[in-house]
Amino acid sequence: MRPRARLLPDGQRLHLQHGPSDLIVWVEGDRDQAYRAAAKRFETIIAEIVEELPDLRAMLSPLTKRPNGTVARRMHDACLPLTDVGYVTRMAAVAGSIADEVLAAMTQSANITRAYVNNGGDIALYLTPGTSFKTSIQAHDGGELGRIEVADKDRIGGIATSGRHGRSLSLGIADSVTVLASSAAEADVAATLIANAVDLPGHPSITRRAACDIDENSDLGELPVTVSCGVLSAEDCERALARGLNRATSFQALGRIASAGLFLHGRSVTTGAHAFSFQQEIQHVPA
């Protein structure tokens, strides 16, 4: 199937689709020029990634050779600083890297004041001085968990969400983890790794299977991924969230992320960033 580009019925947003990549693009400014640049760049992105796909699916280490493709290099550069936390491949940043690349094509080709590229929930964001962006945090059942509001001064270039209900398989049990970072690629890999850390190893309510048994093409191979998570006590949730929060705060201390919000079974915890606001029914779990 060839890449497809079409303007959505509202006449404001562009839809780009090719294989697993499904992007919604919005621009404030020279929209026509920006959308032409986005569509043109998107035409070859998936083909470029496929050329190096076996290497990109392999476990990353500090000795791994940097790939050739532009998007693949975005994936590599976002993941490499986080290899010390455990198993990670460059595919952990693929959605965010694609979003970053399409956004870069627009900002380099058109005069725009605000823009976003939403690749299945992983968002590359562009804000000029005096502008801001608001979005909601959605639960897997469609409900709203909370909201995010950032301004240009916050220097947030990416928002990403991961967890066991997302498009990708997860090693952890988080319902979702949302991360704000300087790029979508960095937010993407960080959200994946923080969601993996929200876990209760050996807990009887959690069912796992080898990733390759669920998806033979998974970059996680034979690692056990979560397929279901039953009833957990309040104490269980607090312990699991504390594990994830520990990883999130370590990433924040390293400057890899700006902030994170973690959600599990109606409870939440954050790194304390002002950008997050939760619905009243979501309880805050102290770190």
C-alpha beads as a LAMMPS data file, in Angstrom:
LAMMPS data file: protein, C-alpha beads

287 atoms
286 bonds

1 atom types
1 bond types

-500.0 500.0 xlo xhi
-500.0 500.0 ylo yhi
-500.0 500.0 zlo zhi

Masses

1 110.0

Atoms # bond

1 1 1 0.000 0.000 0.000
2 1 1 1.286 3.426 -0.942
3 1 1 1.419 6.379 1.473
4 1 1 -1.828 8.323 1.559
5 1 1 -2.409 11.997 2.325
6 1 1 -5.802 13.684 2.578
7 1 1 -7.322 16.733 4.184
8 1 1 -9.847 15.820 6.867
9 1 1 -13.464 17.036 6.553
10 1 1 -12.843 19.949 8.949
11 1 1 -10.481 21.413 6.335
12 1 1 -7.936 22.142 9.068
13 1 1 -6.072 18.890 9.620
14 1 1 -4.061 16.593 7.385
15 1 1 -4.257 12.798 7.604
16 1 1 -1.153 10.826 6.605
17 1 1 -1.275 7.038 6.582
18 1 1 1.138 4.291 5.528
19 1 1 1.248 0.854 7.103
20 1 1 1.321 1.182 10.901
21 1 1 1.862 4.949 10.805
22 1 1 -1.338 6.963 11.103
23 1 1 -0.690 10.690 11.571
24 1 1 -2.940 13.660 12.211
25 1 1 -1.229 16.959 11.417
26 1 1 -2.377 20.462 12.338
27 1 1 -0.737 23.786 11.570
28 1 1 -1.386 27.419 12.389
29 1 1 0.227 29.612 9.735
30 1 1 1.122 28.807 6.122
31 1 1 -0.934 25.630 6.147
32 1 1 -0.856 24.792 2.436
33 1 1 2.925 24.949 2.184
34 1 1 3.372 23.094 5.455
35 1 1 1.044 20.275 4.416
36 1 1 2.746 19.892 1.045
37 1 1 6.085 19.548 2.834
38 1 1 4.642 17.047 5.328
39 1 1 3.088 14.867 2.623
40 1 1 6.247 14.895 0.525
41 1 1 8.487 13.903 3.435
42 1 1 6.093 11.210 4.597
43 1 1 6.173 9.476 1.203
44 1 1 9.476 7.695 1.877
45 1 1 9.695 7.476 5.672
46 1 1 8.400 3.926 6.100
47 1 1 10.527 2.618 3.216
48 1 1 13.616 4.185 4.785
49 1 1 12.915 2.516 8.132
50 1 1 12.217 -0.862 6.526
51 1 1 15.657 -0.814 4.882
52 1 1 17.273 -1.015 8.330
53 1 1 14.472 -2.752 10.218
54 1 1 16.342 -5.897 11.364
55 1 1 19.059 -3.763 12.959
56 1 1 16.534 -1.364 14.481
57 1 1 14.724 -4.292 16.132
58 1 1 17.932 -5.563 17.748
59 1 1 18.865 -4.783 21.348
60 1 1 20.680 -1.466 21.574
61 1 1 23.987 -1.033 23.402
62 1 1 26.549 1.795 23.684
63 1 1 28.601 -0.042 21.035
64 1 1 25.781 -0.255 18.482
65 1 1 26.594 1.425 15.184
66 1 1 24.530 4.512 14.370
67 1 1 22.122 3.779 11.471
68 1 1 22.046 5.548 8.113
69 1 1 18.503 6.862 7.743
70 1 1 17.436 10.227 9.143
71 1 1 14.476 8.843 11.094
72 1 1 16.494 5.805 12.202
73 1 1 19.125 8.179 13.578
74 1 1 16.467 10.055 15.512
75 1 1 15.419 6.702 17.002
76 1 1 19.010 5.806 17.837
77 1 1 19.869 9.155 19.429
78 1 1 16.744 9.147 21.601
79 1 1 17.256 5.595 22.882
80 1 1 21.023 5.419 23.302
81 1 1 21.267 7.490 26.530
82 1 1 18.783 5.134 28.257
83 1 1 20.350 1.756 27.492
84 1 1 21.584 1.359 31.062
85 1 1 18.043 0.718 32.385
86 1 1 17.737 -2.634 30.633
87 1 1 16.497 -4.084 27.362
88 1 1 15.664 -1.455 24.762
89 1 1 15.628 -1.358 20.986
90 1 1 15.439 1.680 18.769
91 1 1 11.851 0.726 17.898
92 1 1 10.895 2.204 21.277
93 1 1 11.181 5.626 19.649
94 1 1 9.877 4.909 16.152
95 1 1 6.472 6.626 16.402
96 1 1 7.876 9.734 18.035
97 1 1 10.765 9.919 15.571
98 1 1 8.406 9.816 12.602
99 1 1 6.336 12.598 14.156
100 1 1 9.478 14.673 14.778
101 1 1 10.637 14.196 11.189
102 1 1 7.332 15.290 9.647
103 1 1 7.194 18.313 11.959
104 1 1 10.756 19.274 10.997
105 1 1 9.849 19.126 7.311
106 1 1 7.041 21.621 7.913
107 1 1 8.966 24.051 10.094
108 1 1 11.808 24.120 7.562
109 1 1 9.493 24.789 4.620
110 1 1 6.718 27.049 5.891
111 1 1 6.114 30.034 8.140
112 1 1 4.054 28.641 11.019
113 1 1 3.304 29.745 14.586
114 1 1 1.998 26.485 16.068
115 1 1 1.858 22.898 14.889
116 1 1 1.520 19.334 16.030
117 1 1 1.998 15.930 14.463
118 1 1 0.087 13.223 16.301
119 1 1 1.284 9.707 15.449
120 1 1 -1.141 7.452 17.301
121 1 1 -0.856 9.456 20.511
122 1 1 2.838 10.311 20.260
123 1 1 2.907 14.036 19.520
124 1 1 5.627 16.257 18.091
125 1 1 4.886 19.844 19.086
126 1 1 6.017 23.240 17.767
127 1 1 5.268 26.469 19.660
128 1 1 6.513 29.970 18.919
129 1 1 6.795 32.691 21.612
130 1 1 3.476 33.543 23.227
131 1 1 1.709 30.356 22.120
132 1 1 0.523 27.314 24.077
133 1 1 -0.977 23.860 23.605
134 1 1 -3.639 21.903 25.502
135 1 1 -4.584 18.251 25.222
136 1 1 -6.366 15.596 27.244
137 1 1 -4.986 12.367 28.662
138 1 1 -7.275 9.578 27.514
139 1 1 -7.847 6.269 29.293
140 1 1 -7.977 3.072 27.235
141 1 1 -11.776 3.044 27.559
142 1 1 -12.058 6.553 26.132
143 1 1 -12.531 8.372 29.417
144 1 1 -10.484 11.402 30.332
145 1 1 -7.824 10.940 32.999
146 1 1 -6.676 14.535 33.011
147 1 1 -5.265 17.338 30.923
148 1 1 -1.929 18.768 29.851
149 1 1 -1.201 22.417 29.161
150 1 1 2.206 23.664 28.034
151 1 1 3.458 27.048 26.846
152 1 1 6.375 27.871 24.573
153 1 1 8.514 28.784 27.590
154 1 1 8.208 25.208 28.866
155 1 1 10.248 24.023 25.859
156 1 1 8.206 20.884 25.383
157 1 1 8.630 19.413 21.895
158 1 1 7.098 16.010 22.465
159 1 1 4.315 14.242 24.357
160 1 1 4.091 10.448 24.320
161 1 1 2.016 7.772 26.028
162 1 1 2.769 4.099 26.614
163 1 1 1.345 1.239 28.671
164 1 1 -0.159 -2.208 28.416
165 1 1 -3.275 -0.933 26.626
166 1 1 -1.322 0.850 23.888
167 1 1 -0.387 -0.165 20.360
168 1 1 2.849 -1.800 21.492
169 1 1 3.476 -4.646 23.917
170 1 1 4.601 -3.700 27.423
171 1 1 6.752 -5.410 30.041
172 1 1 4.875 -3.590 32.802
173 1 1 1.312 -3.225 34.067
174 1 1 0.728 0.536 33.819
175 1 1 -2.611 1.453 32.284
176 1 1 -0.746 4.384 30.765
177 1 1 2.281 6.605 31.228
178 1 1 2.395 10.044 29.619
179 1 1 5.729 11.833 29.247
180 1 1 6.683 15.374 28.258
181 1 1 10.136 15.890 26.760
182 1 1 12.066 18.079 24.359
183 1 1 11.175 15.859 21.386
184 1 1 8.561 13.248 20.556
185 1 1 11.282 10.623 20.089
186 1 1 12.675 11.237 23.580
187 1 1 9.190 11.233 25.097
188 1 1 8.354 8.007 23.233
189 1 1 11.242 5.898 24.505
190 1 1 10.995 7.324 28.022
191 1 1 7.264 6.559 28.236
192 1 1 7.958 2.986 27.102
193 1 1 10.681 2.412 29.692
194 1 1 8.767 4.067 32.535
195 1 1 5.676 1.988 31.712
196 1 1 7.867 -1.139 31.794
197 1 1 9.004 -0.207 35.299
198 1 1 5.443 0.027 36.664
199 1 1 5.336 -3.620 37.636
200 1 1 4.899 -6.293 40.296
201 1 1 7.140 -9.200 39.266
202 1 1 5.668 -12.581 40.152
203 1 1 2.263 -11.223 41.217
204 1 1 -0.465 -13.881 40.743
205 1 1 -2.953 -11.425 39.229
206 1 1 -0.660 -10.669 36.292
207 1 1 -0.550 -12.913 33.217
208 1 1 2.391 -12.755 30.823
209 1 1 3.392 -14.389 27.555
210 1 1 6.479 -14.276 25.394
211 1 1 6.259 -11.295 23.072
212 1 1 7.077 -13.419 20.022
213 1 1 4.073 -15.665 20.764
214 1 1 1.785 -12.656 20.429
215 1 1 3.591 -10.933 17.569
216 1 1 6.283 -12.857 15.725
217 1 1 7.767 -9.556 14.540
218 1 1 8.017 -7.996 17.998
219 1 1 11.355 -6.446 18.831
220 1 1 10.945 -7.825 22.374
221 1 1 11.554 -11.420 21.247
222 1 1 10.972 -13.952 24.026
223 1 1 10.673 -11.371 26.815
224 1 1 7.485 -11.847 28.886
225 1 1 4.963 -9.112 28.172
226 1 1 1.778 -8.379 30.080
227 1 1 -1.410 -9.746 28.557
228 1 1 -3.741 -9.180 31.521
229 1 1 -3.722 -7.635 34.964
230 1 1 -6.412 -8.619 37.455
231 1 1 -7.437 -7.151 40.790
232 1 1 -4.709 -5.340 42.705
233 1 1 -4.854 -3.979 46.224
234 1 1 -4.206 -0.320 46.957
235 1 1 -0.833 -1.313 48.383
236 1 1 0.012 -3.257 45.217
237 1 1 -0.802 -0.242 43.058
238 1 1 1.294 2.037 45.226
239 1 1 4.285 -0.302 45.025
240 1 1 4.021 -0.650 41.248
241 1 1 3.605 3.087 40.715
242 1 1 6.524 3.827 43.036
243 1 1 8.773 1.656 40.871
244 1 1 7.735 3.595 37.792
245 1 1 8.058 6.935 39.557
246 1 1 11.595 6.081 40.599
247 1 1 12.554 5.567 36.966
248 1 1 10.692 8.703 35.854
249 1 1 12.419 10.911 38.413
250 1 1 15.807 9.468 37.454
251 1 1 15.124 10.335 33.800
252 1 1 14.045 13.807 34.888
253 1 1 17.224 14.285 36.919
254 1 1 19.267 13.325 33.860
255 1 1 17.403 15.907 31.768
256 1 1 15.919 13.258 29.480
257 1 1 12.315 14.244 30.264
258 1 1 10.520 17.286 31.608
259 1 1 7.794 15.421 33.487
260 1 1 5.661 12.291 33.561
261 1 1 2.227 11.129 34.733
262 1 1 1.677 7.452 35.586
263 1 1 -1.716 5.730 35.828
264 1 1 -2.750 2.352 37.243
265 1 1 -6.187 1.094 38.291
266 1 1 -7.642 4.515 39.100
267 1 1 -4.539 5.826 40.807
268 1 1 -1.894 8.211 39.555
269 1 1 1.472 9.668 40.399
270 1 1 3.502 12.415 38.748
271 1 1 6.976 13.860 38.914
272 1 1 5.286 16.983 40.255
273 1 1 5.159 18.970 37.029
274 1 1 2.631 21.781 36.797
275 1 1 1.697 20.832 33.225
276 1 1 -0.505 17.957 34.433
277 1 1 -3.967 18.313 35.940
278 1 1 -5.954 15.190 36.856
279 1 1 -9.664 14.539 37.093
280 1 1 -10.909 14.630 40.682
281 1 1 -11.615 10.896 40.832
282 1 1 -7.970 10.095 40.115
283 1 1 -6.130 9.692 43.401
284 1 1 -2.566 10.912 43.798
285 1 1 -0.234 8.275 45.195
286 1 1 2.570 9.828 47.278
287 1 1 6.073 8.956 46.135

Bonds

1 1 1 2
2 1 2 3
3 1 3 4
4 1 4 5
5 1 5 6
6 1 6 7
7 1 7 8
8 1 8 9
9 1 9 10
10 1 10 11
11 1 11 12
12 1 12 13
13 1 13 14
14 1 14 15
15 1 15 16
16 1 16 17
17 1 17 18
18 1 18 19
19 1 19 20
20 1 20 21
21 1 21 22
22 1 22 23
23 1 23 24
24 1 24 25
25 1 25 26
26 1 26 27
27 1 27 28
28 1 28 29
29 1 29 30
30 1 30 31
31 1 31 32
32 1 32 33
33 1 33 34
34 1 34 35
35 1 35 36
36 1 36 37
37 1 37 38
38 1 38 39
39 1 39 40
40 1 40 41
41 1 41 42
42 1 42 43
43 1 43 44
44 1 44 45
45 1 45 46
46 1 46 47
47 1 47 48
48 1 48 49
49 1 49 50
50 1 50 51
51 1 51 52
52 1 52 53
53 1 53 54
54 1 54 55
55 1 55 56
56 1 56 57
57 1 57 58
58 1 58 59
59 1 59 60
60 1 60 61
61 1 61 62
62 1 62 63
63 1 63 64
64 1 64 65
65 1 65 66
66 1 66 67
67 1 67 68
68 1 68 69
69 1 69 70
70 1 70 71
71 1 71 72
72 1 72 73
73 1 73 74
74 1 74 75
75 1 75 76
76 1 76 77
77 1 77 78
78 1 78 79
79 1 79 80
80 1 80 81
81 1 81 82
82 1 82 83
83 1 83 84
84 1 84 85
85 1 85 86
86 1 86 87
87 1 87 88
88 1 88 89
89 1 89 90
90 1 90 91
91 1 91 92
92 1 92 93
93 1 93 94
94 1 94 95
95 1 95 96
96 1 96 97
97 1 97 98
98 1 98 99
99 1 99 100
100 1 100 101
101 1 101 102
102 1 102 103
103 1 103 104
104 1 104 105
105 1 105 106
106 1 106 107
107 1 107 108
108 1 108 109
109 1 109 110
110 1 110 111
111 1 111 112
112 1 112 113
113 1 113 114
114 1 114 115
115 1 115 116
116 1 116 117
117 1 117 118
118 1 118 119
119 1 119 120
120 1 120 121
121 1 121 122
122 1 122 123
123 1 123 124
124 1 124 125
125 1 125 126
126 1 126 127
127 1 127 128
128 1 128 129
129 1 129 130
130 1 130 131
131 1 131 132
132 1 132 133
133 1 133 134
134 1 134 135
135 1 135 136
136 1 136 137
137 1 137 138
138 1 138 139
139 1 139 140
140 1 140 141
141 1 141 142
142 1 142 143
143 1 143 144
144 1 144 145
145 1 145 146
146 1 146 147
147 1 147 148
148 1 148 149
149 1 149 150
150 1 150 151
151 1 151 152
152 1 152 153
153 1 153 154
154 1 154 155
155 1 155 156
156 1 156 157
157 1 157 158
158 1 158 159
159 1 159 160
160 1 160 161
161 1 161 162
162 1 162 163
163 1 163 164
164 1 164 165
165 1 165 166
166 1 166 167
167 1 167 168
168 1 168 169
169 1 169 170
170 1 170 171
171 1 171 172
172 1 172 173
173 1 173 174
174 1 174 175
175 1 175 176
176 1 176 177
177 1 177 178
178 1 178 179
179 1 179 180
180 1 180 181
181 1 181 182
182 1 182 183
183 1 183 184
184 1 184 185
185 1 185 186
186 1 186 187
187 1 187 188
188 1 188 189
189 1 189 190
190 1 190 191
191 1 191 192
192 1 192 193
193 1 193 194
194 1 194 195
195 1 195 196
196 1 196 197
197 1 197 198
198 1 198 199
199 1 199 200
200 1 200 201
201 1 201 202
202 1 202 203
203 1 203 204
204 1 204 205
205 1 205 206
206 1 206 207
207 1 207 208
208 1 208 209
209 1 209 210
210 1 210 211
211 1 211 212
212 1 212 213
213 1 213 214
214 1 214 215
215 1 215 216
216 1 216 217
217 1 217 218
218 1 218 219
219 1 219 220
220 1 220 221
221 1 221 222
222 1 222 223
223 1 223 224
224 1 224 225
225 1 225 226
226 1 226 227
227 1 227 228
228 1 228 229
229 1 229 230
230 1 230 231
231 1 231 232
232 1 232 233
233 1 233 234
234 1 234 235
235 1 235 236
236 1 236 237
237 1 237 238
238 1 238 239
239 1 239 240
240 1 240 241
241 1 241 242
242 1 242 243
243 1 243 244
244 1 244 245
245 1 245 246
246 1 246 247
247 1 247 248
248 1 248 249
249 1 249 250
250 1 250 251
251 1 251 252
252 1 252 253
253 1 253 254
254 1 254 255
255 1 255 256
256 1 256 257
257 1 257 258
258 1 258 259
259 1 259 260
260 1 260 261
261 1 261 262
262 1 262 263
263 1 263 264
264 1 264 265
265 1 265 266
266 1 266 267
267 1 267 268
268 1 268 269
269 1 269 270
270 1 270 271
271 1 271 272
272 1 272 273
273 1 273 274
274 1 274 275
275 1 275 276
276 1 276 277
277 1 277 278
278 1 278 279
279 1 279 280
280 1 280 281
281 1 281 282
282 1 282 283
283 1 283 284
284 1 284 285
285 1 285 286
286 1 286 287
